[in-house]
Amino acid sequence: MSKIQAITMQNLKGTTAKQPLTGKDIFIGRNGSGKTTRLQALQMSMLGYVPGNGKRALDNYKFSSDDNVMSVGLELEGFKFTRTFERTTKLTKGIPNVTISESITVSPARGERTETDRKARVSAEVGNFPVMLDFNEFLTLSDAKRRDFIYGLSAGIEGGWNKERVAQYLEERLLTMEIEVNSPDLHQALTETIAAVLSEYKDGMSIDEGLLAMRGYVSREWSTWKEKAKNAEGAIKQLAEQKNKMAETDRNIEANKQELAEIREQLVQVEAQLARDTEKKKAIDRRLSRLQELATLIERLSSQTPESTDWIDQQIEALEAQMTHIADTTEFDALSIERANLQKEVNNIQQHEITQLNQDIARLTAEKASIQQTLDTINKTKGVCVIQSQIACNKDFSAYIQYAASEIAQKDEAINRHHEYLNTAEKAIQQRRERIMEIEQRLSLIMQQTNRYQQENAERAKSIKNLQAQKSAILGAEQKRLDDLKSAQEERDKLQNEPVEAIAPLDLLETRRNGLRDQITQLQAKVEEQEKVRNQMATLRTSMLANKEAEFKSEAFKMLDQALGAKGIQGEIVKTMLEPMREDIEANLRVLGINYPVFFQTESDTGQEIFQFGWEDSSQRRNFDALSTGQQMIFLIAFLVAVLDRAKPPIKVLALDNIENLDETNLRNVLHGLDKLSDKLDNILIAGVVDPHDIVPVGWRVHPIGLKEAAEDVA
């Protein structure tokens, strides 16, 4: 036997903890402290979901107290695993899309590569058959819900019922040789309904889930087919009454249809001829009307005289004679070249001669200033040292003073000479600039005269163009008149030469058409009445067949309902699943201090479907609901231990919630009884708002949840 040593939780209903287990553990604390959370973490770890709350990852994540991740797990001797649920959000076209994913980690691993492999490993190590009972919730269940709960537990026992055994039972009970011989239609209906109802039993469903789905389907379909049978019977009566009230019968209906078709063909031919001759008449009327329009148009166009354009030609000739010849550009080009050459000479004198002279003057001036500064220093410091004025110095500088005076004179002479050169260069520039101004004035006069001539010529050319456009319009209008006249004459001649087709009298055709329409209306009404009679007779036959089918289907679903109920499979389940456990349950009750025989009942004395159980006290049956609260808890514990003992999962776990429904005496009996039954279980977990310290057997551990004190072992 292997025990669960710890439960791990992260962000499960606000709890993140590692809960150690001893095998016999009691969780106590106030409401909302997290007692049930630990039991739900056990279920979610072993099964992958909390029963009664959905099996999808999204359903599990409703227990999370975090926006991103939640995990649960178990630690065993030599093995541990964790289920992690992660929430991710992705934007798809600006719309957030939330997904919940589940992953499993196992340790130590044995080469598992996929989530399927890891789930199979967890199932192999711990199984998927923990028994957890919320006592308060069980007490509020109806008989049917209690039956489903107990059937669900019993389905895990080896040798229990499954889909294949249900199919075999239904076929053996319902598809008998007697029904096949005496009522083949009912046999066929039963075959179809059995196949349909078995399809409601999906793969992976337990026997209680499968039966619930099948019985729900049978109930719905039975009601539907009974209603169909009732409606079909009423329709048969109504159709028969309507048929008797009709004046027409379907006698000679085919001959009447043939006559109606022939008259319609005649009508089509008459209407086609009427349409053709009507169009011919319209064409003749349009031809005559068009000939009259053409005669009027030809007379108007022939009476018009062409407009003269001689006056336009005279004006154009006069304007062309006034055009001014623009003078030759030889002088303009020569003056432009001269101006460009003079400008180059000005630029050359400025960039080379004047620039060089200014640089030389600046250099000579700087050299003169340097010599003059030296002379000023000598004159200022006569008889003393130039470095320290308090030191006497008798050195003679007269020779240098004479040299410096000579150099200054030469520099002044050179500076004056350069200024004369500079004045000469500036005068040369001034002369050339004056000539440039004279040239530009002459060029401006030439350009003004040329522009004036060009503007005058452009205005004359514009006037000539307008006159030519007027002339073209006059000539175009005349040509259009001639073309229109010719076209109208040709169209008139063509219409006058066209042959005229003969047409039938339209009033006679219309009278013939109206007579045929009246015949069709009368004959069609007669045929429709006959068709209605024929259709109602066909509907009557179909309704009779539908009524027969509905009766067989209704009877088949009635038989299926009985076969699935307390007189059928559910009764058999009690015999094959619960009856063999009776001795085990009674033995467990004796350990818990109750020495009474146990009973299960699925059918009342009047044959009604029920589900009741309990024990017999002094040969008198005491139903479960008639037991005290403590006795009810004791009975369920004895039953759950028997289920786990027979199911033989890898780990046998019994979890009981809301144990506070037991008084102190019954709680002591339950705890000491479970202690005696603990050799049949690996882990016992009990939760409730109780204070069991004085009545807990030796070897149990009490875990105060939500309190500061640590878990206490009962020694």
C-alpha positions in Angstrom: 0.0 0.0 0.0 1.2 3.5 -0.8 0.1 6.6 1.0 -0.2 10.2 -0.1 2.4 12.1 2.0 1.5 15.7 1.1 -0.9 17.9 -0.9 0.6 21.0 -2.7 -1.5 24.0 -3.7 -0.7 27.3 -5.4 -3.3 30.0 -5.8 -6.2 27.5 -5.2 -9.1 29.5 -3.7 -6.6 31.9 -2.1 -4.4 29.1 -0.7 -0.7 28.5 -1.5 0.6 25.8 0.8 2.1 22.3 1.2 -0.2 20.2 3.4 1.6 17.2 4.9 -0.5 14.0 5.5 0.0 11.0 7.8 -2.7 8.7 6.4 -5.3 9.6 9.1 -5.8 13.3 9.0 -8.4 15.7 10.5 -8.7 19.3 9.3 -10.5 21.6 11.6 -11.1 25.4 11.6 -13.8 28.0 11.1 -15.8 28.4 7.9 -13.8 29.7 5.0 -10.4 28.7 6.5 -9.5 26.3 3.7 -10.6 22.8 5.0 -12.6 21.9 1.9 -10.0 23.5 -0.3 -7.5 20.8 0.7 -10.0 18.0 -0.2 -10.8 19.7 -3.5 -7.0 19.9 -4.2 -6.8 16.2 -3.6 -9.7 15.6 -6.1 -8.3 17.9 -8.7 -4.9 16.3 -8.4 -6.1 12.7 -8.8 -8.9 13.2 -11.3 -7.9 16.4 -13.1 -11.1 18.1 -12.0 -13.5 18.6 -9.1 -16.6 16.4 -9.5 -19.8 18.4 -10.0 -17.9 21.5 -11.3 -17.1 20.5 -14.9 -14.0 18.7 -16.3 -12.4 21.3 -18.6 -9.3 23.3 -17.7 -11.5 26.4 -17.8 -13.8 24.9 -15.2 -10.9 24.1 -12.9 -9.5 27.6 -13.3 -12.6 29.0 -11.6 -11.0 27.9 -8.4 -7.9 30.1 -9.0 -7.3 33.2 -7.0 -4.6 34.4 -9.4 -4.9 35.9 -13.0 -2.0 33.8 -14.4 -1.4 30.4 -12.8 -2.8 27.8 -10.4 -1.4 24.4 -9.5 -2.2 21.3 -7.4 -0.2 18.2 -6.8 0.5 15.2 -4.6 3.6 13.7 -3.1 3.8 9.9 -2.5 6.5 7.6 -1.4 9.0 7.7 -4.3 6.7 9.7 -6.6 5.2 13.2 -6.9 3.4 15.1 -9.6 1.9 18.6 -10.2 -1.0 19.8 -12.4 -0.5 23.4 -13.5 -3.2 25.5 -15.1 -2.0 28.7 -16.9 -4.1 31.6 -18.2 -2.9 33.4 -21.3 -4.5 36.3 -23.2 -3.9 37.1 -26.9 -5.4 40.0 -28.9 -7.1 38.8 -32.2 -8.1 41.9 -34.3 -8.1 44.0 -31.1 -10.3 41.5 -29.2 -8.8 39.7 -26.2 -8.9 35.9 -26.5 -8.4 34.1 -23.2 -7.2 30.4 -23.1 -6.6 28.1 -20.1 -4.0 25.3 -20.6 -3.1 22.4 -18.4 0.3 20.7 -18.0 1.6 17.9 -15.8 5.1 17.4 -14.3 6.1 14.0 -12.8 9.1 13.0 -10.7 11.0 10.8 -11.2 10.2 10.6 -14.9 10.3 7.4 -16.9 10.7 8.7 -20.4 7.3 10.4 -20.6 7.3 12.8 -23.6 3.7 14.0 -24.0 1.0 15.2 -21.7 -0.9 12.0 -22.5 2.0 9.9 -21.3 2.3 11.9 -18.1 -1.5 11.6 -17.5 -1.3 7.9 -18.0 1.6 7.7 -15.5 -0.4 9.6 -12.9 -3.4 7.4 -13.4 -1.2 4.3 -13.0 0.5 5.6 -9.9 -2.5 7.0 -8.0 -5.6 5.9 -10.0 -8.6 8.1 -10.6 -11.0 6.7 -8.0 -11.0 8.8 -4.8 -14.1 8.9 -2.8 -15.1 12.3 -1.4 -18.5 12.9 0.3 -19.9 16.4 1.1 -22.4 15.2 3.7 -24.6 18.3 3.7 -24.9 18.2 -0.1 -25.7 14.4 -0.1 -28.6 14.9 2.4 -30.3 17.4 0.1 -30.2 15.1 -3.0 -33.3 13.5 -4.4 -33.7 9.7 -4.6 -32.7 9.9 -8.3 -29.6 11.9 -7.6 -28.5 9.7 -4.7 -29.0 6.7 -7.0 -26.8 8.3 -9.6 -24.1 9.0 -7.0 -24.1 5.5 -5.7 -24.3 4.0 -9.2 -21.3 6.2 -10.2 -19.2 4.8 -7.3 -20.3 1.3 -8.0 -19.4 1.5 -11.6 -15.7 1.6 -10.6 -16.0 -1.9 -9.1 -14.6 -4.7 -11.2 -17.4 -6.6 -13.0 -19.7 -3.6 -13.1 -22.0 -2.5 -15.9 -20.8 -0.8 -19.1 -22.2 0.2 -22.5 -21.6 -3.2 -24.1 -23.4 -5.0 -21.3 -26.3 -2.5 -21.5 -26.6 -3.2 -25.3 -26.6 -6.9 -24.7 -29.2 -6.7 -22.0 -31.6 -4.5 -24.2 -31.2 -6.8 -27.2 -31.9 -10.0 -25.2 -34.8 -8.5 -23.4 -36.6 -6.6 -26.3 -35.5 -8.1 -29.6 -37.2 -11.5 -29.0 -38.2 -14.0 -31.7 -41.9 -13.7 -30.6 -42.0 -9.9 -31.4 -40.1 -10.5 -34.7 -42.6 -13.1 -35.9 -45.8 -11.5 -34.6 -45.0 -7.8 -35.1 -42.1 -7.2 -37.5 -42.8 -3.5 -37.7 -42.4 -3.2 -33.9 -39.3 -5.3 -34.0 -37.8 -2.9 -36.6 -38.8 0.1 -34.5 -37.2 -1.5 -31.4 -34.0 -2.2 -33.4 -33.8 1.5 -34.6 -34.6 3.0 -31.1 -32.0 0.7 -29.3 -29.3 1.9 -31.8 -30.3 5.5 -31.3 -30.5 5.4 -27.5 -27.1 3.6 -27.3 -25.5 6.4 -29.3 -26.4 8.7 -26.3 -24.1 6.6 -24.1 -20.8 8.3 -25.1 -17.4 6.7 -24.7 -15.9 7.5 -21.3 -19.2 7.8 -19.5 -19.8 6.0 -16.3 -22.8 3.7 -16.0 -24.8 6.3 -14.1 -23.9 9.0 -16.7 -24.8 6.7 -19.6 -28.1 5.6 -18.1 -29.0 9.2 -17.3 -28.3 10.3 -20.9 -30.2 7.3 -22.3 -33.3 7.7 -20.1 -33.4 11.5 -20.9 -33.3 10.7 -24.6 -36.0 8.0 -24.2 -38.2 10.3 -22.2 -38.0 13.1 -24.8 -38.5 10.8 -27.8 -41.4 8.9 -26.2 -43.2 12.1 -25.5 -42.6 13.3 -29.1 -43.8 10.0 -30.8 -46.9 9.9 -28.6 -47.8 13.4 -29.7 -47.1 12.4 -33.3 -49.4 9.4 -33.1 -52.1 11.6 -31.6 -51.7 14.2 -34.3 -51.7 11.6 -37.1 -54.9 10.1 -35.8 -56.6 13.5 -35.7 -55.3 14.4 -39.2 -56.8 11.2 -40.6 -60.3 12.1 -39.3 -60.0 15.7 -40.5 -58.9 14.7 -44.0 -61.7 12.1 -44.3 -64.3 14.8 -43.3 -62.9 17.3 -45.8 -62.9 14.8 -48.6 -66.6 14.0 -48.1 -67.4 17.7 -48.2 -65.8 18.4 -51.6 -68.1 18.6 -54.7 -65.5 17.3 -57.2 -63.9 13.9 -57.5 -60.7 13.0 -59.2 -62.6 11.1 -62.0 -61.5 12.1 -65.6 -58.8 14.4 -64.1 -56.2 13.3 -66.7 -58.5 14.0 -69.7 -59.3 17.4 -68.2 -55.5 18.1 -67.8 -55.0 17.1 -71.4 -57.8 19.5 -72.6 -56.4 22.3 -70.4 -52.9 21.8 -72.0 -54.4 22.0 -75.5 -56.4 25.2 -74.8 -53.3 26.7 -73.2 -51.3 25.9 -76.4 -54.0 27.6 -78.5 -53.8 30.6 -76.2 -50.1 30.7 -76.6 -50.4 30.7 -80.4 -53.1 33.4 -80.5 -51.2 35.6 -78.1 -48.0 35.2 -80.1 -49.8 36.2 -83.3 -51.5 39.1 -81.6 -48.2 40.3 -80.2 -46.5 40.0 -83.7 -49.3 41.8 -85.5 -49.5 44.5 -82.8 -45.8 45.1 -83.3 -46.3 45.3 -87.1 -49.0 47.8 -86.6 -46.8 49.9 -84.4 -44.0 49.7 -87.0 -46.3 51.0 -89.7 -47.5 53.9 -87.5 -43.9 54.8 -86.7 -42.9 54.7 -90.5 -45.7 57.1 -91.5 -44.9 59.4 -88.6 -41.3 59.4 -89.5 -42.0 60.2 -93.2 -44.0 63.3 -92.1 -41.1 64.4 -89.9 -38.6 64.0 -92.8 -40.8 66.0 -95.2 -40.9 68.9 -92.8 -37.1 68.7 -92.2 -36.3 68.6 -95.9 -38.4 71.7 -96.6 -36.8 73.7 -93.8 -33.2 72.7 -94.8 -33.8 73.4 -98.5 -35.2 77.0 -97.8 -32.0 78.1 -95.9 -29.3 80.2 -97.8 -25.5 79.9 -97.1 -23.9 82.8 -95.1 -21.0 84.8 -96.9 -17.4 84.8 -95.4 -15.9 87.5 -97.6 -15.9 90.1 -94.9 -13.8 87.8 -92.7 -11.2 87.3 -95.4 -10.9 91.1 -95.8 -10.3 91.7 -92.1 -7.7 88.9 -92.0 -5.8 90.4 -95.0 -5.8 93.8 -93.3 -4.4 92.5 -90.0 -1.7 90.5 -91.8 -0.5 93.7 -93.6 -0.1 95.5 -90.2 2.3 92.9 -88.9 5.7 94.7 -87.9 9.1 93.1 -88.8 11.3 92.8 -85.8 14.8 94.4 -86.2 18.0 92.4 -86.6 19.7 91.4 -83.3 23.3 92.0 -84.5 23.8 95.2 -82.5 22.2 93.5 -79.4 24.5 90.6 -79.6 27.7 92.7 -80.1 26.8 95.0 -77.2 26.1 91.9 -74.9 29.6 90.5 -75.8 31.3 93.9 -75.1 29.5 94.2 -71.8 30.6 90.7 -70.8 34.3 91.4 -71.7 34.3 94.7 -69.8 32.9 93.0 -66.7 35.6 90.4 -66.9 38.3 93.2 -67.1 36.7 94.8 -64.0 36.7 91.5 -62.1 40.3 90.9 -63.1 41.6 94.3 -61.9 39.6 93.9 -58.6 40.8 90.4 -57.9 44.4 90.7 -58.9 45.8 94.3 -59.1 43.8 96.0 -56.4 44.0 93.1 -54.0 47.8 92.8 -54.4 48.3 96.6 -54.0 46.2 96.6 -50.8 48.2 93.7 -49.4 51.5 95.4 -50.2 50.4 98.7 -48.6 49.3 96.8 -45.5 52.6 95.0 -45.3 54.7 98.2 -45.8 52.6 100.0 -43.2 53.1 97.2 -40.6 56.9 97.2 -41.2 57.1 101.0 -40.8 55.0 100.8 -37.6 57.4 98.2 -36.2 60.5 100.4 -36.9 58.8 103.4 -35.5 57.9 101.5 -32.3 61.6 100.6 -31.8 62.6 104.2 -32.2 60.0 105.3 -29.7 61.3 102.8 -27.2 64.9 104.0 -27.6 63.9 107.6 -27.1 61.8 106.8 -24.1 64.6 104.8 -22.2 67.7 106.9 -22.8 70.5 106.0 -20.2 68.6 103.2 -18.6 68.2 99.4 -19.2 65.2 98.5 -21.3 64.7 95.5 -18.9 64.9 97.3 -15.6 64.5 101.1 -15.4 66.6 101.4 -12.2 69.7 100.1 -13.9 71.8 102.6 -15.8 72.8 101.9 -19.5 75.2 104.1 -21.5 74.9 102.2 -24.9 74.9 104.4 -28.0 71.9 103.8 -30.5 72.6 106.7 -32.8 73.7 104.5 -35.7 70.5 102.5 -35.5 68.4 105.7 -35.2 69.9 106.9 -38.5 69.3 103.6 -40.2 65.7 103.4 -38.9 65.0 107.0 -40.1 66.2 106.0 -43.6 64.1 102.9 -43.7 61.0 104.8 -42.6 61.5 107.3 -45.4 61.8 104.5 -48.0 58.7 102.8 -46.6 56.7 106.1 -46.9 57.9 106.5 -50.5 56.9 102.9 -51.4 53.5 103.3 -49.7 52.8 106.6 -51.7 53.8 104.9 -54.9 51.4 102.0 -54.3 48.6 104.4 -53.5 49.2 106.1 -56.9 49.0 102.6 -58.6 45.8 101.9 -56.7 44.2 105.2 -57.8 45.1 104.4 -61.4 43.5 100.9 -61.2 40.3 102.3 -59.6 40.0 104.9 -62.4 40.3 102.1 -65.0 37.5 100.2 -63.3 35.4 103.4 -63.1 35.8 104.0 -66.9 34.8 100.4 -67.7 31.7 100.6 -65.4 30.6 103.7 -67.1 30.8 102.0 -70.5 28.9 99.0 -69.1 26.1 101.4 -68.0 26.0 102.9 -71.5 25.7 99.5 -73.0 23.0 98.3 -70.6 20.9 101.4 -71.4 21.2 100.7 -75.1 20.3 97.1 -74.6 17.2 98.0 -72.5 16.0 100.3 -75.3 16.4 97.5 -77.9 14.5 95.0 -75.6 11.7 97.5 -75.0 11.2 98.1 -78.7 11.3 94.4 -79.5 8.8 93.5 -76.7 6.4 96.2 -78.0 6.6 94.8 -81.6 6.0 91.3 -80.3 3.0 92.3 -78.2 1.4 94.2 -81.1 2.0 91.2 -83.5 0.5 88.8 -80.9 -2.7 90.8 -80.5 -3.1 90.9 -84.4 -2.4 87.1 -84.5 -5.1 86.5 -81.9 -7.6 88.6 -83.8 -6.8 86.6 -87.0 -7.3 83.3 -85.1 -10.7 84.4 -83.9 -11.8 85.5 -87.4 -10.6 82.1 -88.8 -12.6 80.3 -86.1 -15.7 82.3 -87.1 -15.2 81.4 -90.7 -14.8 77.7 -89.8 -18.0 77.8 -87.8 -20.0 79.3 -90.7 -18.5 76.9 -93.2 -19.2 73.9 -90.7 -22.8 74.9 -90.2 -23.3 75.1 -93.9 -21.7 71.7 -94.4 -23.9 70.2 -91.6 -27.0 71.6 -93.3 -26.1 70.0 -96.6 -25.2 66.7 -94.8 -28.5 66.7 -92.9 -30.5 67.5 -96.0 -28.8 64.6 -97.9 -29.3 62.1 -94.9 -33.0 63.1 -94.6 -33.6 62.7 -98.4 -31.9 59.2 -98.3 -34.0 58.1 -95.3 -37.2 59.3 -96.9 -36.5 57.5 -100.1 -35.7 54.2 -98.2 -38.9 54.4 -96.1 -41.0 55.1 -99.2 -39.5 52.0 -101.0 -40.0 49.6 -98.0 -42.7 46.9 -98.5 -45.6 46.8 -96.1 -46.5 43.4 -94.4 -50.1 42.4 -94.1 -51.6 42.0 -90.6 -54.7 40.3 -89.2 -57.6 42.3 -87.6 -56.4 42.9 -84.1 -59.9 43.2 -82.6 -60.8 39.7 -83.8 -57.5 38.3 -82.3 -58.3 40.0 -78.9 -61.8 38.5 -78.9 -60.3 35.0 -79.6 -57.7 35.4 -76.8 -60.2 36.5 -74.2 -62.5 33.5 -75.0 -59.6 31.0 -74.5 -58.6 32.7 -71.2 -62.2 32.2 -69.9 -62.1 28.5 -70.9 -58.7 28.0 -69.2 -60.0 29.7 -65.9 -63.0 27.5 -65.7 -61.2 24.3 -66.6 -58.2 25.1 -64.3 -60.5 25.6 -61.3 -62.1 22.2 -61.9 -58.7 20.5 -62.3 -57.3 22.2 -59.1 -60.4 21.0 -57.1 -59.7 17.5 -58.5 -56.0 17.8 -57.6 -56.9 18.8 -54.1 -59.0 15.7 -53.7 -56.2 13.5 -55.0 -53.6 15.2 -52.7 -55.8 14.8 -49.7 -56.3 11.1 -50.5 -52.5 10.7 -50.8 -52.0 12.7 -47.5 -54.6 10.5 -45.9 -52.7 7.4 -46.9 -49.4 9.0 -45.7 -51.0 10.0 -42.4 -52.2 6.5 -41.9 -48.7 5.2 -42.5 -47.2 7.9 -40.2 -49.8 7.0 -37.5 -48.8 3.4 -37.7 -45.0 4.3 -37.5 -45.7 6.6 -34.6 -47.6 3.9 -32.7 -44.7 1.5 -33.2 -42.1 4.1 -32.2 -44.2 5.1 -29.1 -44.5 1.5 -28.1 -40.8 0.9 -28.6 -39.8 3.8 -26.5 -42.2 2.8 -23.8 -40.6 -0.7 -23.7 -37.2 0.9 -23.6 -38.2 3.1 -20.7 -39.2 0.1 -18.7 -36.1 -1.8 -19.7 -33.9 1.0 -18.5 -35.8 1.6 -15.3 -36.2 -0.1 -11.9 -37.8 -3.2 -13.5 -34.9 -3.5 -15.9 -31.3 -2.4 -15.9 -31.4 -0.3 -12.8 -32.8 -3.3 -10.9 -30.1 -5.5 -12.4 -27.4 -3.0 -11.4 -28.6 -3.4 -7.8 -28.3 -7.2 -8.1 -25.0 -7.2 -9.9 -23.2 -4.3 -8.1 -24.8 -3.5 -4.8 -26.1 -6.9 -3.7 -22.6 -8.4 -3.7 -21.4 -5.6 -1.4 -24.1 -6.1 1.1 -22.1 -8.3 3.4 -19.1 -6.0 3.1 -21.3 -3.0 4.1 -22.8 -4.9 7.0 -19.3 -6.0 8.2 -18.2 -2.4 8.1 -21.3 -1.3 10.0 -20.5 -3.8 12.7 -17.0 -2.3 13.1 -18.7 1.1 13.4 -21.1 -0.2 16.1 -24.2 -1.0 14.0 -25.3 -4.6 13.8 -28.2 -4.4 11.3 -28.7 -6.0 7.9 -28.6 -3.6 4.9 -31.2 -3.3 2.0 -31.4 -1.6 -1.4 -34.8 -1.2 -3.1 -35.4 0.1 -6.6 -39.1 -0.8 -7.1 -42.1 -0.1 -4.8 -44.8 -2.5 -3.9 -47.0 -1.0 -6.6 -44.3 -1.4 -9.3 -43.2 2.3 -9.3 -39.5 3.2 -9.8 -37.9 4.3 -6.6 -34.4 4.2 -5.0 -34.3 3.7 -1.3 -31.7 2.1 1.0 -31.1 1.7 4.7 -31.0 -1.1 7.4 -33.5 -3.4 9.1 -34.1 -2.9 12.8 -36.0 -5.8 14.4 -37.2 -7.0 10.9 -38.5 -3.6 10.1 -36.9 -1.6 7.3 -35.6 1.9 8.3 -35.1 4.0 5.2 -31.9 6.2 5.0 -33.9 9.4 5.5 -35.5 8.0 8.6 -32.1 7.5 10.3 -30.6 10.1 12.5 -27.9 12.4 11.1 -25.1 10.4 12.8 -26.6 7.1 11.6 -26.7 8.5 8.1 -23.1 9.4 8.2 -22.1 6.0 9.6 -24.1 4.2 6.9 -22.4 6.2 4.1 -18.9 5.6 5.6 -19.6 1.8 5.7 -20.8 1.9 2.1 -17.8 4.1 0.8 -15.2 1.9 2.5 -16.8 -1.2 0.9 -16.7 0.6 -2.6 -13.0 1.4 -2.2 -12.2 -2.0 -1.0 -13.8 -3.7 -4.0 -12.7 -1.1 -6.6 -9.0 -1.7 -5.7 -7.6 1.6 -7.0 -3.8 2.1 -6.7 -4.4 4.4 -3.7 -7.5 4.1 -1.6 -8.5 7.5 -0.5 -11.6 8.4 1.6 -12.4 12.1 2.2 -15.3 13.3 4.3 -16.4 16.9 4.5 -18.8 18.7 6.9 -18.3 16.1 9.7 -19.7 18.6 12.1 -23.2 17.1 11.5 -22.3 14.4 14.0 -22.7 14.9 17.7 -19.9 14.1 20.0 -20.9 10.5 20.6 -21.5 9.7 16.9 -18.3 11.5 16.0 -16.3 9.4 18.5 -17.9 6.2 17.1 -17.1 7.2 13.5 -13.5 8.1 14.3 -12.9 4.9 16.3 -14.7 2.9 13.6 -12.7 4.4 10.8 -9.6 3.8 12.8 -10.5 0.1 12.9 -11.2 0.2 9.1 -8.0 2.1 8.3 -6.2 -1.1 7.2 -8.5 -1.1 4.2 -7.6 2.5 3.2 -4.4 4.3 2.4 -5.5 7.8 3.3 -8.4 9.1 5.4 -9.1 12.8 5.3 -11.9 14.4 7.5 -12.9 18.0 7.5 -15.3 20.0 9.6 -16.0 22.8 12.1 -15.4 20.6 15.2 -13.1 20.3 18.2 -12.3 16.6 18.3 -9.2 16.7 20.5 -10.7 14.7 23.4 -12.2 11.9 21.2 -9.6 11.4 18.5 -8.1 7.9 18.5 -4.4 7.4 18.9 -2.4 7.8 15.7 -4.5 10.5 14.1 -3.2 14.0 13.3 -5.4 17.1 13.8 -4.6 20.0 11.5 -6.0 23.4 12.7 -6.5 25.4 9.4 -6.3 29.1 9.6 -4.8 29.0 13.1 -1.3 29.7 14.3 -0.8 26.5 16.2 0.8 23.6 14.3 -0.8 20.2 13.6 -1.1 18.0 16.6 -0.5 14.2 16.7 -2.8 12.4 19.0 -0.6 10.2 21.2 
